[in-house]
Amino acid sequence: MEYVFIWIIGSVVGLAITYAVIQAAVRSALFGHYKVVRWYEATGEWLPSYGSWKEKPRQLDGIASPPSKAVR
């Protein structure tokens, strides 16, 4: 009976760690893609993003960012 509790706790901890790692990887990929796409829309240059997902997209001088569109 004790082994069942250990197995359940181990499984829950393992799933929580797996979820956190996958969520961080997906978030990083989406933010990196967002930055590259915004840069491409503004300049026509396809430059990969190198850096943290926490950095905001680069701003261009004299070019306003496009308005965001609501997803329906």
Secondary structure, 3 states (H helix, E strand, C coil): CHHHHHHHHHHHHHHHHHHHHHHHHHHHHHHHHHHHHHHHHHHCCCCCCCCCCCCCCCCCCCCCCCCCCCCC
